[in-house]
């Protein structure tokens, strides 16, 4: 998923001649704390609400505040994973998107980026989540996939994270079924450490079934 594919349609950029007061009102209307400033289609930078609060007067044009503009921006042809990093690095509520010639293409808000990232990692997909904890990185994707498939299931999403402070590697699996007691048992049998998991155990289903049968009996 590229940056240019998820540009926000509700963000209008500011211009150097716009006043501090106008910029504040624009931020309130867009529900953001940053807005890009452009001149003749080129990005000059991003102004923050904090900088606006420190302005000498509300009538001051933004052109006189250019030294406080943030230069953070991302290329339209780059992937959104890079954008997430830049947004966090500069603590922005919005990130401008440009091309190689510094032409302003649009902006991506943190909310829109979060929604797109959710789609990318399949947060809305049905199924269970299993997080494996490893002491080293040299694991086999093929083996992990095979262990899941031997239990009549498939991995629909796989994400990795390395915690350098703990020297620990985490693998998050989205599996296309909820009842995963057999999968958990298989991983444990092959000495994989389960950090945690979210799904349904087989005995939970049996208890629910027995409870439903009891309630049906009592209602007769």
GROMACS elastic network, one bead per residue, 0.5 to 0.9 nm:
[ bonds ]
;  ai    aj funct       b0    kb
    1     4     6  0.86498   500
    1     5     6  0.69216   500
    1     6     6  0.81848   500
    1    78     6  0.84964   500
    1    79     6  0.58341   500
    1    80     6  0.62321   500
    1    81     6  0.86421   500
    1   116     6  0.82013   500
    1   117     6  0.89588   500
    1   120     6  0.76588   500
    2     5     6  0.54400   500
    2     6     6  0.72713   500
    2    76     6  0.67254   500
    2    77     6  0.58417   500
    2    78     6  0.55559   500
    2    80     6  0.56481   500
    2    81     6  0.88882   500
    3     6     6  0.57007   500
    3     7     6  0.68088   500
    3    74     6  0.78446   500
    3    75     6  0.71704   500
    3    77     6  0.63093   500
    3    78     6  0.60083   500
    3    79     6  0.59267   500
    3    80     6  0.54282   500
    3    83     6  0.75538   500
    3    97     6  0.71945   500
    3   107     6  0.89010   500
    3   108     6  0.77523   500
    4     7     6  0.57644   500
    4    75     6  0.80874   500
    4    77     6  0.63899   500
    4    78     6  0.81120   500
    4    79     6  0.89897   500
    4    97     6  0.73302   500
    4    98     6  0.88069   500
    4   105     6  0.76122   500
    4   106     6  0.79800   500
    4   107     6  0.88600   500
    4   108     6  0.89225   500
    5    76     6  0.80616   500
    5    77     6  0.89115   500
    6    80     6  0.88498   500
    6   107     6  0.86577   500
    6   108     6  0.68564   500
    6   112     6  0.74561   500
    6   113     6  0.77510   500
    6   116     6  0.75910   500
    7    11     6  0.89825   500
    7    97     6  0.80131   500
    7   105     6  0.81565   500
    7   106     6  0.58315   500
    7   107     6  0.55037   500
    7   108     6  0.51852   500
    7   109     6  0.82494   500
    7   112     6  0.83190   500
    8    11     6  0.61331   500
    8   106     6  0.70021   500
    8   107     6  0.58433   500
    8   108     6  0.53943   500
    8   109     6  0.68093   500
    8   112     6  0.72604   500
    9    12     6  0.82363   500
    9   106     6  0.82070   500
    9   107     6  0.84160   500
   10    30     6  0.70321   500
   11    26     6  0.89934   500
   11    30     6  0.64979   500
   11    35     6  0.80719   500
   11   106     6  0.77171   500
   11   107     6  0.68217   500
   11   108     6  0.84506   500
   11   109     6  0.85300   500
   12    26     6  0.82010   500
   12    30     6  0.84901   500
   12    35     6  0.81433   500
   12    36     6  0.83373   500
   12   106     6  0.83474   500
   12   107     6  0.87102   500
   13    26     6  0.89596   500
   13    35     6  0.62769   500
   13    36     6  0.52208   500
   13    37     6  0.57135   500
   13    38     6  0.65969   500
   13   106     6  0.81592   500
   13   107     6  0.85549   500
   14    17     6  0.84555   500
   14    18     6  0.66046   500
   14    22     6  0.88650   500
   14    23     6  0.69716   500
   14    26     6  0.83623   500
   14    35     6  0.68123   500
   14    36     6  0.60390   500
   14    38     6  0.62617   500
   14    39     6  0.87155   500
   14    47     6  0.89934   500
   14    62     6  0.85941   500
   15    18     6  0.54295   500
   15    19     6  0.88686   500
   15    36     6  0.83830   500
   15    37     6  0.52061   500
   15    38     6  0.53558   500
   15    39     6  0.61331   500
   15    61     6  0.89704   500
   15    62     6  0.73863   500
   15    63     6  0.81566   500
   16    19     6  0.81187   500
   16    37     6  0.66092   500
   16    38     6  0.70957   500
   16    39     6  0.68287   500
   16    44     6  0.86792   500
   16    61     6  0.64146   500
   16    64     6  0.81310   500
   16    65     6  0.89094   500
   16    66     6  0.84509   500
   17    60     6  0.88439   500
   17    61     6  0.52177   500
   17    62     6  0.61402   500
   17    63     6  0.63172   500
   18    21     6  0.82830   500
   18    22     6  0.62852   500
   18    23     6  0.68449   500
   18    59     6  0.86871   500
   18    60     6  0.82714   500
   18    61     6  0.54263   500
   18    62     6  0.59364   500
   18    63     6  0.81293   500
   19    22     6  0.51593   500
   19    23     6  0.62778   500
   19    24     6  0.87342   500
   19    58     6  0.66177   500
   19    59     6  0.51889   500
   19    60     6  0.53665   500
   19    62     6  0.59116   500
   19    63     6  0.88999   500
   20    23     6  0.50779   500
   20    24     6  0.62672   500
   20    25     6  0.87567   500
   20    52     6  0.60425   500
   20    53     6  0.85900   500
   20    55     6  0.73545   500
   20    57     6  0.74827   500
   20    59     6  0.59088   500
   20    60     6  0.57464   500
   20    61     6  0.62093   500
   20    62     6  0.63469   500
   21    24     6  0.51922   500
   21    25     6  0.63702   500
   21    26     6  0.86706   500
   21    52     6  0.82470   500
   21    57     6  0.85596   500
   21    59     6  0.63675   500
   21    60     6  0.81966   500
   22    25     6  0.51897   500
   22    26     6  0.61398   500
   22    27     6  0.86916   500
   22    58     6  0.83077   500
   22    59     6  0.85284   500
   23    26     6  0.50170   500
   23    27     6  0.62189   500
   23    28     6  0.86774   500
   23    35     6  0.79916   500
   23    47     6  0.87295   500
   23    49     6  0.84058   500
   23    52     6  0.78597   500
   23    62     6  0.83496   500
   24    27     6  0.51844   500
   24    28     6  0.63083   500
   24    29     6  0.86892   500
   24    33     6  0.88559   500
   24    49     6  0.68419   500
   24    52     6  0.71506   500
   24    53     6  0.87838   500
   25    28     6  0.50816   500
   25    29     6  0.61721   500
   25    30     6  0.86664   500
   26    29     6  0.50686   500
   26    30     6  0.61974   500
   26    31     6  0.84484   500
   26    32     6  0.87491   500
   26    35     6  0.83249   500
   27    30     6  0.51220   500
   27    31     6  0.57913   500
   27    32     6  0.52928   500
   27    33     6  0.60897   500
   27    34     6  0.68528   500
   27    35     6  0.68918   500
   27    49     6  0.76796   500
   28    31     6  0.50016   500
   28    32     6  0.66843   500
   28    33     6  0.80295   500
   29    32     6  0.80869   500
   30    33     6  0.87534   500
   32    35     6  0.74324   500
   32    49     6  0.86426   500
   32    93     6  0.59385   500
   32    94     6  0.70617   500
   32   109     6  0.77785   500
   32   110     6  0.89003   500
   33    47     6  0.85241   500
   33    48     6  0.57582   500
   33    49     6  0.52779   500
   33    50     6  0.80628   500
   33    92     6  0.76746   500
   33    93     6  0.59084   500
   33    94     6  0.77092   500
   34    46     6  0.64165   500
   34    47     6  0.55892   500
   34    49     6  0.62094   500
   34    50     6  0.89463   500
   34    92     6  0.69024   500
   34    93     6  0.61225   500
   34    94     6  0.60354   500
   34    95     6  0.83082   500
   35    45     6  0.86155   500
   35    46     6  0.54944   500
   35    47     6  0.56134   500
   35    48     6  0.67244   500
   35    49     6  0.86221   500
   35    93     6  0.87775   500
   35    94     6  0.70208   500
   35    95     6  0.83044   500
   35    96     6  0.82506   500
   35   107     6  0.86572   500
   36    43     6  0.71407   500
   36    44     6  0.75825   500
   36    45     6  0.57951   500
   36    47     6  0.63185   500
   36    48     6  0.89600   500
   36    69     6  0.87884   500
   36    70     6  0.89856   500
   36    94     6  0.84837   500
   36    95     6  0.79941   500
   36    96     6  0.63232   500
   36   104     6  0.89840   500
   36   106     6  0.88732   500
   36   107     6  0.78805   500
   37    42     6  0.86113   500
   37    43     6  0.61821   500
   37    44     6  0.55805   500
   37    45     6  0.55814   500
   37    46     6  0.57731   500
   37    47     6  0.70162   500
   37    62     6  0.82994   500
   37    69     6  0.84462   500
   38    41     6  0.59295   500
   38    42     6  0.53288   500
   38    44     6  0.52749   500
   38    45     6  0.72698   500
   38    46     6  0.88379   500
   38   103     6  0.89746   500
   38   104     6  0.72534   500
   39    42     6  0.52810   500
   39    43     6  0.65799   500
   39    44     6  0.67698   500
   40    43     6  0.85440   500
   40   103     6  0.88876   500
   41   102     6  0.85227   500
   41   103     6  0.57093   500
   41   104     6  0.57678   500
   41   105     6  0.85414   500
   42    98     6  0.84691   500
   42   101     6  0.83237   500
   42   102     6  0.57274   500
   42   104     6  0.54226   500
   43    46     6  0.83091   500
   43    71     6  0.88190   500
   43    73     6  0.89250   500
   43    96     6  0.80689   500
   43    97     6  0.89258   500
   43    98     6  0.75411   500
   43   102     6  0.61959   500
   43   103     6  0.63700   500
   43   104     6  0.54099   500
   44    66     6  0.78520   500
   44    69     6  0.76843   500
   44    70     6  0.87581   500
   44    71     6  0.75800   500
   44   102     6  0.89213   500
   45    66     6  0.77436   500
   45    68     6  0.88524   500
   45    69     6  0.50932   500
   45    70     6  0.52911   500
   45    72     6  0.72301   500
   45    73     6  0.81148   500
   45    96     6  0.82570   500
   46    66     6  0.89514   500
   46    68     6  0.84849   500
   46    69     6  0.50208   500
   46    71     6  0.65699   500
   46    72     6  0.74802   500
   46    73     6  0.86937   500
   46    94     6  0.88772   500
   46    95     6  0.81826   500
   46    96     6  0.76791   500
   47    50     6  0.84508   500
   47    51     6  0.67552   500
   47    52     6  0.76056   500
   47    62     6  0.84832   500
   47    65     6  0.84660   500
   47    66     6  0.82337   500
   47    68     6  0.70055   500
   47    69     6  0.50064   500
   47    70     6  0.65155   500
   48    51     6  0.53083   500
   48    52     6  0.65182   500
   48    53     6  0.88914   500
   48    68     6  0.84607   500
   48    69     6  0.76503   500
   48    70     6  0.81866   500
   48    92     6  0.85811   500
   49    53     6  0.62654   500
   49    54     6  0.88034   500
   50    53     6  0.51758   500
   50    54     6  0.65832   500
   51    54     6  0.51698   500
   51    55     6  0.65271   500
   51    65     6  0.82562   500
   51    68     6  0.67736   500
   51    69     6  0.84347   500
   52    55     6  0.51886   500
   52    56     6  0.88366   500
   52    58     6  0.82744   500
   52    62     6  0.89025   500
   52    65     6  0.87311   500
   53    56     6  0.84711   500
   53    58     6  0.88438   500
   54    57     6  0.87006   500
   55    58     6  0.70297   500
   55    60     6  0.73853   500
   55    65     6  0.79443   500
   56    59     6  0.86821   500
   56    60     6  0.72178   500
   57    60     6  0.54692   500
   58    61     6  0.84252   500
   60    63     6  0.83706   500
   60    64     6  0.71705   500
   60    65     6  0.84776   500
   61    64     6  0.59199   500
   61    65     6  0.75510   500
   62    65     6  0.51652   500
   62    66     6  0.67077   500
   63    66     6  0.55716   500
   63    67     6  0.89940   500
   64    67     6  0.78741   500
   65    68     6  0.56866   500
   65    69     6  0.71254   500
   66    69     6  0.51982   500
   66    70     6  0.87727   500
   67    70     6  0.84496   500
   70    73     6  0.86586   500
   70    90     6  0.86022   500
   72    86     6  0.74354   500
   72    87     6  0.84714   500
   72    90     6  0.73470   500
   72    95     6  0.71718   500
   72    96     6  0.75179   500
   73    83     6  0.85047   500
   73    86     6  0.78471   500
   73    87     6  0.89604   500
   73    95     6  0.58957   500
   73    96     6  0.50383   500
   73    97     6  0.58204   500
   73    98     6  0.69280   500
   74    77     6  0.86681   500
   74    78     6  0.73084   500
   74    82     6  0.80686   500
   74    83     6  0.65042   500
   74    86     6  0.78410   500
   74    95     6  0.72437   500
   74    96     6  0.65097   500
   74    97     6  0.50469   500
   74    98     6  0.62143   500
   74    99     6  0.82304   500
   75    78     6  0.54491   500
   75    79     6  0.86057   500
   75    83     6  0.88722   500
   75    96     6  0.86566   500
   75    97     6  0.55821   500
   75    98     6  0.50706   500
   75    99     6  0.53951   500
   75   100     6  0.70953   500
   75   102     6  0.88169   500
   76    79     6  0.81323   500
   76    97     6  0.55565   500
   76    98     6  0.57506   500
   76    99     6  0.58920   500
   76   100     6  0.88036   500
   76   105     6  0.73615   500
   76   106     6  0.88276   500
   77    98     6  0.89287   500
   77    99     6  0.76656   500
   78    81     6  0.85128   500
   78    82     6  0.72046   500
   78    83     6  0.80960   500
   79    82     6  0.58561   500
   79    83     6  0.70578   500
   80    84     6  0.63111   500
   80    85     6  0.87753   500
   80   113     6  0.75728   500
   80   116     6  0.82390   500
   80   117     6  0.76287   500
   81    84     6  0.52175   500
   81    85     6  0.66543   500
   81    86     6  0.89660   500
   81   117     6  0.78346   500
   82    85     6  0.51908   500
   82    86     6  0.64066   500
   82    87     6  0.87060   500
   83    86     6  0.50593   500
   83    87     6  0.59963   500
   83    88     6  0.85039   500
   83    95     6  0.78169   500
   83   108     6  0.89549   500
   83   113     6  0.81912   500
   84    87     6  0.51741   500
   84    88     6  0.62231   500
   84    89     6  0.84931   500
   84   110     6  0.83990   500
   84   113     6  0.73227   500
   84   114     6  0.84306   500
   84   117     6  0.85203   500
   85    88     6  0.52770   500
   85    89     6  0.59660   500
   85    90     6  0.87225   500
   86    90     6  0.61948   500
   86    91     6  0.81632   500
   86    92     6  0.83900   500
   86    95     6  0.81474   500
   87    90     6  0.55651   500
   87    91     6  0.56898   500
   87    92     6  0.52498   500
   87    93     6  0.73502   500
   87    94     6  0.73119   500
   87    95     6  0.65562   500
   87   110     6  0.75354   500
   88    92     6  0.68015   500
   89    92     6  0.80987   500
   92    95     6  0.67056   500
   92   109     6  0.86408   500
   92   110     6  0.75721   500
   93   108     6  0.87307   500
   93   109     6  0.59253   500
   93   110     6  0.51744   500
   93   111     6  0.80713   500
   94   107     6  0.66568   500
   94   108     6  0.56336   500
   94   110     6  0.56081   500
   94   111     6  0.86509   500
   95   106     6  0.87898   500
   95   107     6  0.56000   500
   95   108     6  0.54232   500
   95   109     6  0.64405   500
   95   110     6  0.78428   500
   96   104     6  0.73210   500
   96   105     6  0.77326   500
   96   106     6  0.60519   500
   96   108     6  0.65219   500
   96   109     6  0.88098   500
   97   102     6  0.88547   500
   97   103     6  0.85485   500
   97   104     6  0.62329   500
   97   105     6  0.54924   500
   97   106     6  0.53589   500
   97   107     6  0.53703   500
   97   108     6  0.72906   500
   98   101     6  0.76754   500
   98   102     6  0.53620   500
   98   103     6  0.53394   500
   98   105     6  0.51645   500
   98   106     6  0.72396   500
   98   107     6  0.86685   500
   99   102     6  0.53057   500
   99   103     6  0.55576   500
   99   104     6  0.70333   500
   99   105     6  0.70779   500
  100   103     6  0.74152   500
  101   104     6  0.89075   500
  102   105     6  0.88387   500
  104   107     6  0.84285   500
  108   111     6  0.82730   500
  108   112     6  0.64318   500
  108   113     6  0.65208   500
  109   112     6  0.52636   500
  109   113     6  0.61605   500
  109   114     6  0.85972   500
  110   113     6  0.50064   500
  110   114     6  0.60818   500
  110   115     6  0.86679   500
  111   114     6  0.51262   500
  111   115     6  0.63386   500
  111   116     6  0.87278   500
  112   115     6  0.51165   500
  112   116     6  0.62238   500
  112   117     6  0.85710   500
  113   116     6  0.50933   500
  113   117     6  0.60232   500
  113   118     6  0.84790   500
  114   117     6  0.50604   500
  114   118     6  0.60989   500
  114   119     6  0.87235   500
  115   118     6  0.50753   500
  115   119     6  0.64501   500
  115   120     6  0.87357   500
  116   119     6  0.51169   500
  116   120     6  0.61963   500
  116   121     6  0.88491   500
  117   121     6  0.63317   500
  117   122     6  0.84459   500
  117   123     6  0.87325   500
  118   121     6  0.54337   500
  118   122     6  0.59647   500
  118   123     6  0.52462   500
  118   124     6  0.74350   500
  119   122     6  0.50034   500
  119   123     6  0.63300   500
  119   124     6  0.71288   500
  119   125     6  0.87353   500
  120   123     6  0.79598   500
  121   124     6  0.86679   500
  121   125     6  0.89257   500
  121   157     6  0.66047   500
  121   158     6  0.80794   500
  121   159     6  0.77529   500
  122   125     6  0.52117   500
  122   126     6  0.87099   500
  122   156     6  0.82119   500
  122   157     6  0.67576   500
  122   174     6  0.81518   500
  123   126     6  0.83945   500
  123   174     6  0.89158   500
  125   156     6  0.85064   500
  125   174     6  0.82621   500
  125   176     6  0.83541   500
  126   174     6  0.84813   500
  126   175     6  0.82505   500
  126   176     6  0.65477   500
  126   177     6  0.73751   500
  126   178     6  0.79602   500
  127   156     6  0.87949   500
  127   174     6  0.64637   500
  127   175     6  0.53432   500
  127   179     6  0.85439   500
  127   198     6  0.89002   500
  127   199     6  0.72971   500
  128   173     6  0.80778   500
  128   174     6  0.57915   500
  128   175     6  0.52292   500
  128   176     6  0.67245   500
  128   177     6  0.59888   500
  128   179     6  0.75757   500
  128   180     6  0.72820   500
  128   197     6  0.74066   500
  128   198     6  0.55479   500
  128   200     6  0.77831   500
  129   172     6  0.69064   500
  129   173     6  0.55694   500
  129   175     6  0.62975   500
  129   178     6  0.84886   500
  129   196     6  0.84009   500
  129   197     6  0.54214   500
  129   198     6  0.50721   500
  129   199     6  0.65849   500
  130   171     6  0.80783   500
  130   172     6  0.57869   500
  130   173     6  0.51112   500
  130   174     6  0.66808   500
  130   175     6  0.77276   500
  130   184     6  0.82673   500
  130   194     6  0.73777   500
  130   195     6  0.78705   500
  130   196     6  0.62817   500
  130   198     6  0.65250   500
  130   199     6  0.83073   500
  131   170     6  0.65779   500
  131   171     6  0.55096   500
  131   173     6  0.62342   500
  131   174     6  0.89984   500
  131   193     6  0.87094   500
  131   194     6  0.60965   500
  131   195     6  0.54104   500
  131   196     6  0.55232   500
  131   197     6  0.60238   500
  131   198     6  0.89720   500
  132   169     6  0.82134   500
  132   170     6  0.56221   500
  132   171     6  0.50877   500
  132   172     6  0.64950   500
  132   173     6  0.80945   500
  132   187     6  0.88802   500
  132   192     6  0.68354   500
  132   193     6  0.57649   500
  132   195     6  0.54455   500
  132   196     6  0.74804   500
  132   197     6  0.87806   500
  133   168     6  0.68501   500
  133   169     6  0.58924   500
  133   171     6  0.66635   500
  133   192     6  0.74693   500
  133   193     6  0.54273   500
  133   194     6  0.61461   500
  133   195     6  0.55907   500
  133   196     6  0.89726   500
  134   137     6  0.71049   500
  134   139     6  0.82322   500
  134   168     6  0.59046   500
  134   169     6  0.50330   500
  134   170     6  0.62769   500
  134   171     6  0.80786   500
  134   192     6  0.75639   500
  134   193     6  0.68616   500
  135   167     6  0.67719   500
  135   168     6  0.50459   500
  135   169     6  0.61693   500
  135   170     6  0.88913   500
  136   139     6  0.74860   500
  136   167     6  0.76615   500
  136   168     6  0.66559   500
  136   169     6  0.63320   500
  137   162     6  0.83674   500
  137   168     6  0.82678   500
  137   169     6  0.62476   500
  139   142     6  0.89720   500
  139   143     6  0.82520   500
  139   144     6  0.84672   500
  140   143     6  0.52626   500
  140   144     6  0.64317   500
  140   145     6  0.86779   500
  141   144     6  0.51996   500
  141   145     6  0.61206   500
  141   146     6  0.85127   500
  142   145     6  0.52096   500
  142   146     6  0.60766   500
  142   147     6  0.87079   500
  143   147     6  0.61921   500
  143   148     6  0.87278   500
  144   147     6  0.52595   500
  144   148     6  0.64918   500
  144   149     6  0.87476   500
  144   187     6  0.83285   500
  145   148     6  0.52513   500
  145   149     6  0.61597   500
  145   150     6  0.87132   500
  145   154     6  0.72627   500
  145   155     6  0.66664   500
  146   149     6  0.50182   500
  146   150     6  0.61276   500
  146   151     6  0.89242   500
  146   154     6  0.88397   500
  147   150     6  0.53491   500
  147   151     6  0.71234   500
  147   183     6  0.74651   500
  147   186     6  0.67836   500
  147   187     6  0.71315   500
  147   190     6  0.88957   500
  148   151     6  0.55796   500
  148   152     6  0.71774   500
  148   153     6  0.57356   500
  148   154     6  0.61092   500
  148   155     6  0.71536   500
  148   175     6  0.80985   500
  148   183     6  0.61167   500
  148   186     6  0.81017   500
  148   187     6  0.84494   500
  149   152     6  0.51500   500
  149   154     6  0.55082   500
  149   155     6  0.80734   500
  149   183     6  0.89738   500
  150   153     6  0.72971   500
  150   183     6  0.85242   500
  150   186     6  0.89168   500
  151   154     6  0.86023   500
  151   180     6  0.87288   500
  151   182     6  0.66905   500
  151   183     6  0.62427   500
  151   186     6  0.83825   500
  153   175     6  0.67705   500
  153   176     6  0.61795   500
  153   177     6  0.66806   500
  153   183     6  0.85902   500
  154   174     6  0.85328   500
  154   175     6  0.57447   500
  154   176     6  0.57903   500
  154   177     6  0.81793   500
  155   158     6  0.69993   500
  155   173     6  0.64588   500
  155   174     6  0.57398   500
  155   176     6  0.64692   500
  156   173     6  0.76599   500
  156   174     6  0.55541   500
  156   175     6  0.57874   500
  156   176     6  0.63449   500
  157   172     6  0.79752   500
  157   173     6  0.58379   500
  157   175     6  0.72956   500
  158   171     6  0.69954   500
  158   172     6  0.57071   500
  158   174     6  0.64092   500
  159   170     6  0.83047   500
  159   171     6  0.58250   500
  159   172     6  0.51572   500
  159   173     6  0.67431   500
  159   174     6  0.88006   500
  160   169     6  0.73184   500
  160   170     6  0.56721   500
  160   172     6  0.62245   500
  160   173     6  0.89175   500
  161   168     6  0.85325   500
  161   169     6  0.59170   500
  161   170     6  0.51456   500
  161   171     6  0.65726   500
  161   172     6  0.82957   500
  162   165     6  0.89048   500
  162   166     6  0.86722   500
  162   167     6  0.72200   500
  162   168     6  0.59298   500
  162   170     6  0.61847   500
  162   171     6  0.88353   500
  163   166     6  0.55464   500
  163   167     6  0.56425   500
  163   168     6  0.52412   500
  163   169     6  0.61892   500
  163   170     6  0.78022   500
  164   168     6  0.67373   500
  164   169     6  0.84224   500
  165   168     6  0.79092   500
  166   169     6  0.87037   500
  170   195     6  0.83199   500
  174   177     6  0.88292   500
  175   178     6  0.75914   500
  175   180     6  0.85440   500
  177   180     6  0.70905   500
  177   199     6  0.81844   500
  178   198     6  0.82239   500
  178   200     6  0.54230   500
  178   201     6  0.81432   500
  179   182     6  0.79212   500
  179   183     6  0.85927   500
  179   199     6  0.60922   500
  179   201     6  0.54753   500
  179   202     6  0.61290   500
  179   205     6  0.83316   500
  180   183     6  0.50755   500
  180   184     6  0.61495   500
  180   185     6  0.85424   500
  180   198     6  0.88911   500
  180   199     6  0.64211   500
  180   200     6  0.62812   500
  180   201     6  0.61048   500
  180   202     6  0.75434   500
  181   184     6  0.51594   500
  181   185     6  0.61490   500
  181   186     6  0.86328   500
  181   199     6  0.86092   500
  181   200     6  0.73838   500
  181   201     6  0.50796   500
  181   202     6  0.60978   500
  181   203     6  0.87462   500
  182   185     6  0.51075   500
  182   186     6  0.61965   500
  182   187     6  0.87862   500
  182   201     6  0.85923   500
  182   202     6  0.83643   500
  183   186     6  0.50345   500
  183   187     6  0.62965   500
  183   188     6  0.86349   500
  184   187     6  0.52495   500
  184   188     6  0.62391   500
  184   189     6  0.85910   500
  184   194     6  0.77036   500
  184   197     6  0.85810   500
  185   188     6  0.51205   500
  185   189     6  0.60642   500
  185   190     6  0.87288   500
  186   189     6  0.50131   500
  186   190     6  0.64007   500
  186   191     6  0.87021   500
  186   192     6  0.87294   500
  187   190     6  0.52174   500
  187   191     6  0.63339   500
  187   192     6  0.51722   500
  187   193     6  0.75716   500
  187   194     6  0.77392   500
  188   192     6  0.52643   500
  188   193     6  0.66501   500
  188   194     6  0.74491   500
  189   192     6  0.74905   500
  194   197     6  0.73941   500
  200   203     6  0.84182   500
  200   204     6  0.65560   500
  200   205     6  0.73965   500
  201   204     6  0.52890   500
  201   205     6  0.68449   500
  202   205     6  0.52800   500
  202   206     6  0.64733   500
  202   207     6  0.88365   500
  203   207     6  0.61204   500
  203   208     6  0.85038   500
  204   207     6  0.51508   500
  204   208     6  0.61626   500
  204   209     6  0.85586   500
  205   208     6  0.50565   500
  205   209     6  0.60622   500
  205   210     6  0.85710   500
  206   209     6  0.50208   500
  206   210     6  0.60915   500
  206   211     6  0.84684   500
  207   210     6  0.50843   500
  207   211     6  0.60173   500
  207   212     6  0.85409   500
  208   211     6  0.50374   500
  208   212     6  0.61386   500
  208   213     6  0.86248   500
  209   212     6  0.51206   500
  209   213     6  0.62292   500
  209   214     6  0.86539   500
  210   213     6  0.50878   500
  210   214     6  0.61850   500
  210   215     6  0.86914   500
  211   214     6  0.50768   500
  211   215     6  0.62231   500
  211   216     6  0.85940   500
  212   215     6  0.51477   500
  212   216     6  0.61271   500
  212   217     6  0.85670   500
  213   216     6  0.51210   500
  213   217     6  0.61711   500
  213   218     6  0.87152   500
  214   217     6  0.50438   500
  214   218     6  0.62174   500
  214   219     6  0.86604   500
  215   218     6  0.50977   500
  215   219     6  0.61728   500
  215   220     6  0.88497   500
  216   219     6  0.52129   500
  216   220     6  0.66116   500
  217   220     6  0.54684   500
